[in-house]
Amino acid sequence: MPGAIIAFIIILVVILFAIFLWVCTRYRKCPPDKVMVIYGKVGRNSDGTARSATCMHGGAKFIVPVFQSVDFLDLTPISIAVDLRNALSRQNIRIDVPSSFTVGISTEPGIMQNAAERLRGLKMSEIQDLAKDIIFGQLRLVIATMEIEEINTDRDKFLEEVSRNVETELKKIGLRLINVNVTDISDESGYITALGREAAAKAINDAKKSVAEKNRDGAIGEANAQMDQRIKVSEADSIAVRGENKAQAEISMSNAQLREKQAEAQKIAITAEKIQAAKALEEAYAAEQAAEQARKDREKATLEANVIVKAEIEKRRLELEAEAAAEQVRRRAKGEADAIFAKMQAEANGMREMLTKQAEGFKDLIDAAGGTADEAVRIMIADTLEELMKVQVDAIKNIKIDRVTVWDGGQSENGKTATANFLSGMLKSVPPLSEVFDQAGMQLPELLGKRKDEAAAPKAEPKAEPKAPAAE
């Protein structure tokens, strides 16, 4: 009895331990690089509808057996290379924007719910293709709302617009945008290259202008310094002269000579001063002229760039319209040719079928005539003889004769009166069947009789035979 109790206690402990282990296996922990999706009986929403799933990032939860199941979504970032070609900008210029995007499943509560409903069970490549389609569409949409100058110069604004539009659409399927990198922007018309050349030309012209202005300022400063130096020296000289004049007031002749020399020295000084001032002005004018020429060249380059770009755009538009018109003409001509060919082919098939049936009928007719072509011809002529006679009679049936005057003296020739000869002549105007066959290159069958000359030929031969001995 004690042994049975001990065995029962051991069995109970084993069962409880197995239950504990089973319960532990139903307690699922969410790894940091995944999102745990619990679906099944998971409660209801605030509006009373049943929830499709519950999403968790981190932590753990007990999964109710039978009523609940669990799955995981990978948070590994997905790199997508988007090689966008021929995207139409707001200026109707097509540009190429190769770029790369990095996306991943979002861990925000509402967006995780979208990922659980739309991405669970999909492979990483399928998620990548889905995100790539969305990115392509939104990238084209953003480029269509911006000018090329904005896209090329203000990259931050362009990336901000792309990020905002793309991330808004990615959130609908549970993804978030991690990074956007635009590698290069180019266009087939060379507009962006022209903008770069314009900016480079402007920078070079500005630098040349700055150098010319600095050279002008240096020349003017040097001339002013020399002028101040000469003025100060002249002032010192004049003071010394005044002292000497007071000291040597008694020597008038020396003073006169001294004044003359001072006048000459002053004249030379003023002349040199004016010459230097004129040279300074000349150099300043030359610098200003160079700056104006540089500005003129810059404005000319800008104007040429604008005109050339517009002309290229108009040329491309006219070429596309001409190609579209030519393609339409080619397609219309091809359709008409196909219709004519089909019509002629149908007529040829109908003619071939008719000739085939006619040949089969002739073959059956020859077989019915015993395999002899002449017998078949006799049968056909006998079948159409009534029609041939009718054609001959119809030839004179519709002749309208208003009046016939006959002077018949009662005399007859060959047993016929004049009236009878008139009617007989009218009937003879109808060509006989033998002549009809001769004109057609055929011979009248013997079934329908022989011509007069053929019928008379045998009769003439017996008459000629007895005359030969008589002549001897």
C-alpha positions, 0 to 999 in steps of 0.5 A: 500500500505505501508503495502504490501511494509513492508510485501515484505521487511520482506519476502526479509529479511527472504529469505536473512537471510535463504540464509546466514544461508545456505551459513554458513552451506556450510563453513566447518571447519576442526577439529585438530584431523581430515583431511578434504577431499574435492572431486568433482570438485576440480581443476586439477593437474600440468599435466592437469589431474583432481584431485581426492580430496583436503586434509586439516589439520586445517583451513576452506573452503567453499564447493561449493554446488552440485559440491563438497562434504566433508568427514573426516579422523580420525587422532587417533593413531592405536596400532597394536600388531604384534606377529611375529613367525618363521621369518627366519634370514640371518643365516637360524635360525628362531626367534620370534620377538613379537612387537607393532607398533603405526601408524596413518594417515599422515598430510603431503600433498602428503601422505594425498592425498594417504590416501584420495584415499585409506583409505576414507570410511574404518573402523578403524579395516579395516585400522588396518588389512591393516597396519598389513599385511604391517608390517608383510611383512616388518618385515620379510624382515628386519630380513632376511637381518640381523644376530641374533647377530645384532638383539640381540645386536644392537637394535637401528640399528634393529629398524631403519631398521624396521622403515625405511622399514615399514614407506616407505610402509605405506606412499603409503597408507597414513599412517605414523609410530609413534612408534615401540617397540620390547618386546623380541627376542627368537629362537627355537634353543636356539642360543640367549640364548647361546649368553647370556651365552657366554657374562656372562661367558666372563664377569665373567672370565674378573672379575676373571682375574682383581682380580688376577691381582690386587692381584698380583700387591699388593703382588709385591708392598708390597715386594718392600716396604719391600725391600726398608725399609731394604735397608734404614735401612742397609744404616743407620746401615752402616753409624753408624758403620763407625762412631763408627769404627773411634771413636773406632779405637784404640780398634782393638779387639772390631772392629774385633768382631763388623765386625764379627757381622756386617757380620753376620747381613748383611748375615741374611739381604740378606738371608731374602731379597732373601726369600721375593723376591722369595715369591713375584715371587712365588705369581706373578707366581701363579696369572699369572697361574690363569689368564691363566687358566681362559682364557683357560676356556673362550676359551673352553666355546666359542668353545663349544658354536660355535660347539654345535650351528652348530651341532644343526642347522645341526641336524635340517636341516637333520630332516627337510629333512628326514621329507620331504622325508618321507612325499613324500614317504607316499603321493606316496604310498597313491596315488598308493593305491588309484589307485589300489583301484579304479581299483579293485573297477571298475573291481568289479562293472563291474563283478557285472553288468555282473552277474546282467545282466546274472541273469536277462537274465536267469530269462527272459529265465525261464519266457519264458519257462513257469517258469520251469527250465528244459524247460529253460535248454532244450532251452539253450542246443538246442541253443548251440547244434550245438556248442557242436557238432562242438567241438566234431568234431574239436577234431579229425579234426586237427589230422595229419596222414602221412600214414595209412596202412591197411591189409584188407583180405576182411573178415568182422565182423558185416558187417564192413571191417577193414577200416570201423572199423578203422574210427569208432574207431577214432570217438569213441575216441571222448567222448560222450555228456553223459560222458561230462555231467557226468564229469561236475556232471550233467545229460544229459537231456532226450531231447538229448536221454538216455545213453545205459545202461539206455536205455537197463535197461528197456528191460532187465526187461521183460526177467527176469520176465518170467524166474522166474516162469520157475525156480519154 
